[in-house]
Amino acid sequence: MKSPRKTGILLLTCPDRKGLVAAVSDFVVRHGGNIVHADQHTDREARVFVQRVEFELDGLDLARDEIAPTFSPIAKQLGMDWRLRFSDEPRRVAILVSKLGHCLCDLISRWRMGELRAEIPLVISNHDEMRPVAEEVGIEFHHLPVDKTTRPEQERKILELLREAKIDLVVLARYMQILSNGMVDAYPDKIINIHHSFLPAFAGARPYHRAHDRGVKVIGATAHYVTAELDEGPIIEQDVVRVSHRNSVADMIRKGRDLEKTVLARAVALHLANRVVIYGHKTAVFD
């Protein structure tokens, strides 16, 4: 099989102005590059320009470690907030989970089938139920029980494990613990969470039971980046499904879990493919 082409990917945001597309395109072409994908968006209300540019590395007259310092003066002149990624450098992912395993099992299945280009060296949980799921496929599993007295120490251990494993992305696959600001700050824009989309309604325990009591007609799931503000980080992916008076609480929970695992997998795949750009409290997703 022919190996995938190796590309560089620029993800950038800046105040909107004339000449931005030309400046980025000129940089790539001037150094012998070939742009294979380019997409941009202008948020008129925020007056922000967002762009994703993917270019072939073959033929480029810059080595990988020369691209960023060469582009940096251009970005500085235009006031750009930017990142450079490479398509053939898979990210290292850690999955945090509690007792419910539907999202974890789905992510592992997709990873084994090659749908998620990543390495998954760690699964961490505050319960021990998911150990067989991880260890069956050779992923290291760590059981770190959490309560009010152990939370600071266990979170310190989690951070140590993440750093030792050189983790690039943390996925909360129904990890039912609130992360401290310290942990969120250690992985800015690198923690993805999944939850039902009733919020801010039906916050807390038993949301499907309360939604059923209110006769809701649509249920959904939301995947977002984790910030210090609980469940208010930039949204990456969402989906919904209709329900009716004929659906029981069990039906709603089943449908909700199906959505959760699908939406989370899409969000993780988009992040790993370098297709998400955060600006302010929003994301631009170039799918």
C-alpha positions as CSV (number, residue, x, y, z in Angstrom):
1,M,0.0,0.0,0.0
2,K,1.2,3.5,-0.8
3,S,2.0,5.4,2.4
4,P,0.0,8.6,3.1
5,R,1.7,11.8,2.0
6,K,3.4,13.8,4.7
7,T,2.0,17.2,5.2
8,G,2.4,20.2,7.4
9,I,-0.7,21.9,8.8
10,L,-1.0,25.5,9.9
11,L,-3.9,26.4,12.2
12,L,-4.3,30.1,12.8
13,T,-6.5,32.9,14.0
14,C,-6.0,36.7,13.9
15,P,-7.9,40.0,13.6
16,D,-9.5,40.1,10.2
17,R,-7.7,42.2,7.6
18,K,-6.9,42.2,3.9
19,G,-4.1,40.0,2.5
20,L,-4.2,37.2,5.1
21,V,-4.9,34.4,2.6
22,A,-2.3,35.7,0.2
23,A,0.3,36.0,3.0
24,V,0.0,32.4,4.1
25,S,-0.2,31.0,0.5
26,D,2.8,33.1,-0.5
27,F,4.8,31.7,2.4
28,V,4.1,28.1,1.3
29,V,4.6,28.6,-2.4
30,R,7.7,30.7,-2.0
31,H,9.4,27.8,-0.2
32,G,8.4,25.3,-2.8
33,G,5.4,23.9,-1.0
34,N,2.2,22.6,-2.5
35,I,-1.1,23.4,-0.7
36,V,-3.4,20.4,-0.7
37,H,-6.2,21.8,1.4
38,A,-7.1,25.3,2.5
39,D,-10.2,26.5,4.3
40,Q,-11.0,29.7,6.2
41,H,-13.7,31.4,8.0
42,T,-14.3,35.1,9.0
43,D,-16.4,35.7,12.1
44,R,-18.0,39.0,11.2
45,E,-19.3,39.7,14.7
46,A,-16.0,39.0,16.4
47,R,-13.9,40.4,13.4
48,V,-11.7,37.3,13.6
49,F,-10.1,35.4,10.7
50,V,-9.7,31.6,11.1
51,Q,-7.7,29.4,8.7
52,R,-6.5,25.9,8.2
53,V,-3.8,25.3,5.6
54,E,-2.3,21.9,4.8
55,F,0.7,21.6,2.5
56,E,3.0,18.8,1.3
57,L,6.4,18.5,2.9
58,D,7.9,16.9,-0.2
59,G,9.5,19.6,-2.3
60,L,9.6,22.2,0.5
61,D,13.0,23.9,0.8
62,L,12.6,24.1,4.6
63,A,13.3,21.3,7.1
64,R,10.6,20.6,9.6
65,D,12.4,22.4,12.4
66,E,12.9,25.4,10.1
67,I,9.2,25.9,9.2
68,A,8.0,27.5,12.4
69,P,10.9,30.0,12.9
70,T,10.6,31.0,9.2
71,F,6.9,31.6,9.4
72,S,7.0,33.3,12.9
73,P,7.9,36.8,11.6
74,I,5.0,36.7,9.2
75,A,2.6,35.6,11.9
76,K,3.9,38.3,14.3
77,Q,3.5,41.0,11.7
78,L,-0.2,40.0,11.2
79,G,-1.0,39.4,14.8
80,M,-1.6,35.7,14.4
81,D,-2.2,33.1,17.1
82,W,-1.0,29.9,15.3
83,R,0.1,26.3,15.6
84,L,2.0,24.0,13.3
85,R,1.3,20.3,13.1
86,F,2.5,17.4,11.0
87,S,0.2,14.7,9.7
88,D,2.6,11.8,10.3
89,E,3.2,12.5,14.0
90,P,0.5,10.7,15.9
91,R,-0.6,12.2,19.2
92,R,-0.3,10.3,22.5
93,V,-3.8,9.9,24.1
94,A,-4.8,9.1,27.7
95,I,-8.3,8.1,28.4
96,L,-9.9,8.7,31.8
97,V,-13.1,6.7,32.6
98,S,-15.2,5.8,35.6
99,K,-17.7,2.9,35.7
100,L,-19.5,3.3,32.4
101,G,-17.5,1.9,29.6
102,H,-19.4,2.6,26.4
103,C,-17.2,5.5,25.3
104,L,-14.0,3.8,26.3
105,C,-14.9,0.6,24.4
106,D,-15.9,2.6,21.3
107,L,-12.7,4.6,21.3
108,I,-10.5,1.5,21.7
109,S,-12.4,-0.3,18.9
110,R,-12.0,2.6,16.5
111,W,-8.3,2.9,17.5
112,R,-7.7,-0.8,16.8
113,M,-9.4,-0.4,13.4
114,G,-7.2,2.5,12.5
115,E,-9.9,5.2,12.6
116,L,-8.0,7.2,15.2
117,R,-4.5,8.0,14.3
118,A,-2.9,8.0,17.8
119,E,-1.1,6.1,20.4
120,I,-3.1,5.1,23.6
121,P,-0.6,4.2,26.3
122,L,-2.8,4.9,29.3
123,V,-6.3,4.3,30.7
124,I,-6.8,5.9,34.2
125,S,-9.9,5.3,36.3
126,N,-11.3,6.0,39.7
127,H,-12.9,2.5,39.6
128,D,-11.5,-0.9,38.6
129,E,-14.3,-2.2,36.4
130,M,-12.6,-1.1,33.0
131,R,-9.3,-2.8,33.7
132,P,-10.0,-5.9,31.6
133,V,-11.0,-3.7,28.6
134,A,-7.7,-1.8,28.6
135,E,-5.4,-4.7,29.5
136,E,-7.0,-7.0,26.9
137,V,-5.5,-4.8,24.1
138,G,-2.2,-4.1,25.9
139,I,-3.0,-0.6,27.3
140,E,-1.6,0.2,30.7
141,F,-4.4,0.6,33.3
142,H,-4.2,2.6,36.5
143,H,-6.8,2.5,39.3
144,L,-6.8,5.7,41.3
145,P,-9.8,5.8,43.7
146,V,-11.0,9.3,44.4
147,D,-12.8,10.8,47.4
148,K,-12.7,14.2,49.2
149,T,-9.6,13.2,51.1
150,T,-7.7,11.6,48.3
151,R,-8.6,13.9,45.4
152,P,-5.5,16.2,45.5
153,E,-3.0,13.3,45.9
154,Q,-4.7,11.2,43.2
155,E,-4.8,14.1,40.8
156,R,-1.1,14.7,41.4
157,K,-0.5,11.0,40.5
158,I,-2.6,11.4,37.3
159,L,-0.5,14.4,36.3
160,E,2.7,12.4,36.9
161,L,1.4,9.5,34.8
162,L,0.4,11.9,31.9
163,R,3.8,13.6,32.0
164,E,5.8,10.4,32.2
165,A,3.8,9.0,29.2
166,K,4.3,12.3,27.3
167,I,0.5,12.6,26.7
168,D,-0.7,15.1,24.2
169,L,-4.5,14.7,24.6
170,V,-6.6,13.7,27.6
171,V,-10.1,12.2,26.8
172,L,-12.7,12.1,29.5
173,A,-14.7,9.1,28.4
174,R,-17.5,9.5,31.0
175,Y,-15.0,10.3,33.8
176,M,-17.3,11.4,36.6
177,Q,-14.9,13.6,38.5
178,I,-14.5,17.4,38.3
179,L,-10.9,18.3,37.4
180,S,-9.1,21.0,39.4
181,N,-8.0,24.2,37.7
182,G,-4.4,23.1,38.1
183,M,-5.0,20.0,36.0
184,V,-6.9,22.0,33.4
185,D,-4.2,24.6,33.2
186,A,-1.6,21.8,32.7
187,Y,-3.3,20.7,29.5
188,P,-5.0,23.8,27.9
189,D,-7.1,23.0,24.9
190,K,-6.0,19.3,25.3
191,I,-8.7,17.8,27.4
192,I,-12.0,16.7,25.7
193,N,-15.1,15.9,27.7
194,I,-18.5,14.4,26.7
195,H,-21.8,14.8,28.4
196,H,-25.5,14.9,27.6
197,S,-26.9,18.1,26.0
198,F,-29.6,18.9,28.4
199,L,-27.3,21.4,30.2
200,P,-27.9,23.9,31.7
201,A,-31.3,22.2,32.3
202,F,-31.3,18.9,34.3
203,A,-27.8,19.4,35.7
204,G,-26.5,16.9,38.2
205,A,-27.6,13.4,38.9
206,R,-30.3,11.4,37.0
207,P,-30.8,13.8,34.1
208,Y,-32.6,11.3,31.9
209,H,-35.1,10.5,34.6
210,R,-35.9,14.2,35.1
211,A,-36.0,14.8,31.3
212,H,-38.4,11.9,31.0
213,D,-40.6,13.4,33.7
214,R,-40.7,16.7,31.7
215,G,-41.5,14.9,28.4
216,V,-38.6,16.2,26.4
217,K,-38.7,15.5,22.7
218,V,-35.0,15.7,21.8
219,I,-32.0,14.4,23.6
220,G,-28.3,14.9,22.6
221,A,-24.7,14.8,23.4
222,T,-21.9,17.5,23.4
223,A,-18.2,17.1,23.2
224,H,-16.1,20.1,24.2
225,Y,-12.7,21.2,25.5
226,V,-12.4,21.4,29.2
227,T,-11.9,24.8,30.8
228,A,-12.0,26.1,34.4
229,E,-15.7,26.9,33.9
230,L,-17.5,23.6,34.3
231,D,-19.0,22.3,31.1
232,E,-18.6,25.7,29.4
233,G,-15.6,25.0,27.2
234,P,-15.5,25.5,23.4
235,I,-17.8,23.0,21.7
236,I,-16.3,20.6,19.1
237,E,-19.2,18.3,18.2
238,Q,-22.8,17.7,19.0
239,D,-25.7,15.5,17.9
240,V,-29.3,14.9,18.7
241,V,-32.0,12.2,18.4
242,R,-35.7,12.6,18.8
243,V,-37.7,10.8,21.5
244,S,-41.4,10.5,22.3
245,H,-43.9,9.6,25.0
246,R,-43.4,6.0,23.9
247,N,-39.7,6.0,25.1
248,S,-39.0,4.8,28.6
249,V,-36.1,6.1,30.8
250,A,-34.1,3.1,29.7
251,D,-34.7,3.9,26.1
252,M,-33.5,7.4,26.6
253,I,-30.4,6.3,28.4
254,R,-29.6,3.8,25.7
255,K,-30.1,6.4,22.9
256,G,-28.1,8.9,24.9
257,R,-25.2,6.6,25.4
258,D,-25.1,5.8,21.6
259,L,-24.9,9.5,20.9
260,E,-22.2,10.1,23.6
261,K,-19.8,7.5,22.1
262,T,-20.4,8.6,18.5
263,V,-20.0,12.3,19.3
264,L,-17.0,11.8,21.5
265,A,-15.3,9.7,18.8
266,R,-15.9,12.3,16.1
267,A,-14.6,15.1,18.4
268,V,-11.4,13.1,19.2
269,A,-10.9,12.3,15.5
270,L,-11.3,15.9,14.5
271,H,-8.8,17.0,17.1
272,L,-6.2,14.3,16.1
273,A,-6.6,15.3,12.4
274,N,-5.8,19.0,13.3
275,R,-9.2,20.2,12.1
276,V,-10.3,22.3,15.1
277,V,-9.3,25.9,15.7
278,I,-10.3,27.6,19.0
279,Y,-10.9,31.3,19.1
280,G,-12.5,32.9,22.1
281,H,-15.2,30.6,23.4
282,K,-15.8,29.1,20.0
283,T,-14.3,26.6,17.6
284,A,-14.1,26.5,13.9
285,V,-14.2,22.8,12.7
286,F,-12.8,22.3,9.2
287,D,-14.2,18.8,8.5
